[in-house]
Amino acid sequence: MEGPTQSTAPQTSGTGSVSQTRTPSSSISVYNPGSINRNTISSTQSLPVKAIPMDLEALHSFLLERVLDQDPVTRSVTLLGTIRSDQTSGPAVPTIVTLQKTPFDQDHLLERLQQLERIQTIEGNDIYHWVLGWFGQGPLFSSADVKINIISPATEDHIRKHSSQRHIMVRETPDLYAQITKPYIDSFPPSRTQWVLNILDHVTEEDQILFEDPSPTDGFIILPDLKWDRKNLDTLYLVAIAHSPSVKSIRDLRKSHLSMLYSIRREALRVAKARWGIGRGGLRFYIHYQPSYYRFHVHIVTVEYSNLSRMNVGEAHLLEDVISLLETDVNDGPTIFERMTLTYVLGELHGLHDAMKHHGEMEQW
């Protein structure tokens, strides 16, 4: 059950004030500058010296000038506008309002799920399903309240992957890769990546394919990742998946794969420019190690889409850096990713954790 709206008392510093109003679904931060450069907003008149008391009536009087920023990761938007100092005839005061969605109440998650009035399927592939959900009967074309990812039936591996857990840093030498990691990767049954095969074989998501090179050795498919709602360009998220089953991770990349990597970069840039007007330098390409599934793939997001989960040092490698390493590699003998020690973050519930931690303790990393 949703509780009442709670407001904190305004805190004043100097000539400005900040107040926060919280509801179960959003947090609102309001900044009233007592003095501000009049050039920052067109409708500014003479400004009050004192801060304006902030309440619901004041918020309702807010007139939007423009959107200053929007962060899809923190689910927040920052607005610039004005509020009348007495809500009626007073001068218009420049005001910054930040709206941020608050976390779900863990004590009422089932109730919240049952309050869904409408859902719209984005895509379904094997055991994975993605839908948009609305909690009320709003306008037909209103933005969804939630995006829902469903895995059913979920395996123990899925449960471990999606559980909160502590992490360790792992230094994976070539020997450690050969002894522990490669046997682990090779142990996965084909069913674990059936959903990937469905995409590559055009069984599912065929209408979503943005580009395909069908070559069985250097080919790949580019399509929207299901993390993207297909609407907000600030959260644009594409993925390029290799056709070759022999390239499972960054460890399998050789100098001979440079043509594939060049092509992924070139075609993704071309598609982004043609479809959404995103120019060169507007995309970020990166590769995970360890990846979430062992079929080589490249993540492609807008540069503005920062602070994403697993985009951190110790998890993601920029495609440009990978290309550069391969370009400078030797032509004969083991390649650079066969020779390198790779350091990365590993969750305590990951299938490699116990073996890696045991080896690390034995070797006194």
N, C-alpha and C positions, 0 to 999 in steps of 0.2 A: 504494500500500500504506500502511496506517495505521501510524504509528510508535508508540512506547511513550508512556505518560503521563509528563509531566515536571512536577516541582513546584519552585517557587522557595522559597528559605528564608524563613521568616517574618520580617517586619520589625516591630520593636516600637517604639512611641512612647508614652511615658507609661505608662499602665496598660492600654492596649489593644494589639491586634496585628492585622495584616492579612496574610493569606497567599493565594496564588493557585495553583490547580491547573489545568493546561491539557491538553486532549485535542484531537485533530484536529477534533472537532465542537462543542466547547464550552469556555468559560473560566469558572472558578468563583472568585469572590472571597469570602473569609470574613472577617468582622470579629468578634473576641472582645473585648467591652469588659471591662476589669478591674473597672470599677464602673459601674453603670447604675441609673437610677431604677426601683425595683422595681415601680412602677405601670405600667410599659410592657409587662409580661408577667406573666401570671397565675401561672405555675408557678415563678417565681424563688424560690430559697431563699437561704441565705447565699452570697455571691459570693466567689470566690477573688481574691486580690490580684494574682496573676501570670497571664500569658496562658497559654492551653492550647496545647501543641504540636499542630499540625494535620497529620493524615495521613489516609489512606483510611479507616481504622477510625473515626477521629473523625467524618468526614463521614457514614459509615454510621449513626452513633448520633444524627444530627440528627433532632429531633422538631419538626414544623412547628406553629407557633402560628397564623400567618396570612400572607397575601401582602401585602407592603407596596406593591409597585408592579410594573407590567408595561409594557414599552415595545415595541410591535410594530415600530417602525422599527429600533431597535438589536438587536432579537431578544433581549431580556434580561428577566429576572424577578428581583425582589428579595424574599427570604423572611425572616421573623422566626421564630425558634424557639429551641430549647435544645440544648446538647451537654453531656453529662456530663463533668466535669473529668477523670475517669479511665476513661470509657467504661462503667463498671459501677455503682459505688455512690456516686460522688462527687456533689457538688451540681450541679444543673442550671444551666448558664451561659447567659444570654441571648446569642444569636448571630444575626448577619445574614449571609445567604448570597445572593450575586448570581450567577445563571447567565446566561451570554451565549454564543450560538452564534458560533463563529469562522469566518473566511472560508474558502472552499474552497482546497485546495492546487492551484495552477495547474499543477503538474507532473503531476497525476494526475486531471485533470478527465474525460477520456474513460473512464478506468477507473471513476471514480465513477458516471458516467452508466450504464455497463454493469452496475453493481451493483444497479440498480433491480429490485425483485422484483415490484412491482405499481403500476399507475397507475389513476387514476379521472378521466375527462373531466369538466371543469366546464362547458365550452361550446366550440363551434366556430363560426366565422363567416368565410366566405370563406377567406382565406389565414391567418387567425389561429386559434390553438388554445390552450386553457388546461387544464392537467391538474394533479392532485395526485399525488405520488409517494412510495412507501415503499421504503426500502433493505433492510428485513428483513421477515420473515413474522411481524409482531407481531399483536396482537389486531385483529380485523376493524374495530373502530370506534376504533382509536387514531388520534391526530392524525397527519397526513401529515408526512413528514420534509422535503419540499420542495414548492414550488409552481412549476410549469414553464410558461413562456410560449413558444409556438412560432410563428414566422412562416415559412411555406413555400408558394410560393417567395418569397424575400426579394429586394427590389430594391436598387439602389445607394443609393437614398434611405433605405431601412430600415437598411442597413449604416452609413451615415454617422450617422444619428440615434442608433444604439445603440453607437457607438464612443466611447471616451474621447477627450476633446479639450479644448483651451484655449478661453477665451471672451473676448469684448470687450463693452463697454457701447456701445449704439447710441442716439443721439438721433434719433428718426424724426420729422421735421417733416411737416406736411401735404404739402408739395411733394415731399419724399423718398418719402412713401407713394405719391403719384400717379405718380412717375417710376419707382420701383424695386419697391416692395412689391406694389402692386395688380397690375401686369403679371405678377409672379411667381405670385401667388395664382391669377390667371385662367388661367395656363398649365397648371394641373393637369388631367389627364384625369379624367373621371368615375370611372374604375376605381380611382383612388386612394382614394375614399371609398365604394366599393361596399359595404363591410361596414356603413357607417352607413346607407346606403339599405336594406340588408337588415333592419336593426332597424326603421327608420321604416315600411317596407312590410310588417312582420310576417312576413318570410321566415324570420328566425332570431330566437331569444331572445324569442319572443312570450309564452312562459310566465313570463318574468322581469319583464314590464312591471308596474310598481307604480301608475302613473297615466298617462293620456293625454288630452290635449286635441287633437282631430283637426283643428282649424282650420288651413288651409294658410298663413295669414298670421301668426297669433299662437299657434298650437298647439305642443305639445312632448310628448315622452315622458320619463318618469322610470323608470329601472331601475338595478339594481346594476351598478357598474363591475366589470370582470373582475379588477381588482386586489384585490377583496374576496373572501375565502374563503367568505362567506355564513354564517360561524359566530361569529367573534369580533367582538362589538359595539364593542370598542375600536378596531377597524380598519374600521368601517363606512364604505363608500365608494359613493356613488350618483352618477349623472350625469343631467342633464337636457339633451336634445338637441332643438333647434328643428326644426320641420317646414319652415319657409321656407328655400329654398336661397339667397335673396337676402341673408340675414344670415350672413356667413361668419366675421366676427370682431367684436371690440369696436368696430372702426372703423365698422362698418355700423349700429351702434345709433342709433336716433333716439328722440325724445320719444314718438313713437307706439308704441314698443315697451315702454313702461312697464307696460302692462297684462299683457304676457307675463312680464316680470320679476317683477311682483307675484305673479302666479299661480304661477310656479316656486317662489318662496319660500314662499307659503302652502301649496301642495300637498305640497311636500317636508316641511315641518314637520308637516302633518297626518298624512302617511304614517308618519313617524318616530315620532310620538307613538302612533298607533294600533297599529303593528306591534311596536315595540321599547321603548315607554315613554320615549322621549327627549323631554324638555320643551323649551319655547322657550328659546333661548339655548344649546342643546346641539349645534347644528350650525354648521359653518363653510361658507359659500358663496363660491366664488371662480372667476375667469375668467382664463385664460392669454392673454398676448400676448407673443410669437407663440404661437399654439396648435399642438398637435401635428397637428391636422387642421382643415381650413377649412370647418366647418359649426358654427354657433354652438352652444356647449354650456357648461353650468355644472357645476363640480365641487362635490360635497356630501359633506362628511366630518364626523365627530364632532369636537368642539372638542379632545378629548384626543388626537386623532390629529395630533400636531405633528411638526415636522422632516421632513415628507415632501419628497421630491424635487420641485422646481418649485413649492414653496409660498413661495418666497423673494421679498423685495423685488426688483423688476426682472424678475419673471416672472408673479406673480399679482396680480390686482386683486379686492378684496372686492366681492361683489355689492352690499352695502349702499352702498358708496362710489359705485359705478357708478349705482345708482338715484338717489342724492342729487345727483350731477352732472347727470343728465338732468332731475330735478325742477326744478332751478334754472336750466336752460337757457332760452334765448330761444325764442320761438314761431316766429319767421321767420328766414330766412337759413340759412347753414351751421350745423349742430349742433355741440355741444361736442367730440364725438369726431372731427369733420371738421376742427376748428380746433386741437385740442391737439397739442403735441409729446409723443410717448410715448417714454420711455426704458426700455430693456430689455436683458437679457443675450442674446447670440447666440453659439452655438458656431462654431468655425472650420470645421466641416464642414457647417454649415447652408447651404442653397441661396442664402440672402441674404447670407452673410458677405462674400464677395469684393467684391460691388458696394457694400455698405455701408461696408466698410473703405476701399475706394478713394475713395468719396465723402467719407468722414471725413477722410482724409489730405489730399485736395484742399481741403477746407473748414477744415482745421486745428482740429478739434474740441478 
